[in-house]
Amino acid sequence: MDVFVLSFWGITIILFVISLIKDKKKTFVSMKKSKKMMGHMVIEIISIIFLIGLILTLIPPESIENLLGSANVFLSTIVAAIVGSITLIPAFVAFPLVGSFVDVGASIVPAVAFLTTLTMVGIVTFPLEKQEFGLKFAVTRNVLSFSFAIVIALTMGVIL
């Protein structure tokens, strides 16, 4: 475990003890609610693991490395950003999926481009956004989001 994990554990334990001292009954009620919430999330967590395994089984690691690797970072970034803009995956699935892509050889810049466009740009949700907020707003938001996603990806490539 690294220092961040240990610090989060320490902060959690300290706040838990403070909560117990302040109001033991409310603390136990909240723990029961948390246990119930975790029970509902177990299915989603197992689904995430299954989905990532399925994707990595269907798409060989060599293909991911060839498409998103460091051979042509600019082209890979644009392709990843376009695919991320079109794809509709919940963020809690996207983060581990992108981590798996990086583990099998994807370059950081295209991986970040995929992730940021996946969460910021909504081609699939565009009709609903257009209906609710208007065409001008929807187009402007998506174009700016795509542009900033590319900037974020390039910045992360420099930082990491």
Secondary structure, DSSP 8 states (H G I E B T S, - for coil): --HHHHHHHHHHHHHHHHHHHH-HHHHHHHHHHHHHHHHHHHHHHHHHHHHHHHHHHHS-HHHHHHHHSSTTHHHHHHHHHHHHHH----HHHHHHHHHHHHHTT--HHHHHHHHHHHHH--STTHHHHHHHH-HHHHHHHHHHHHHHHHHHHHHHHHH-
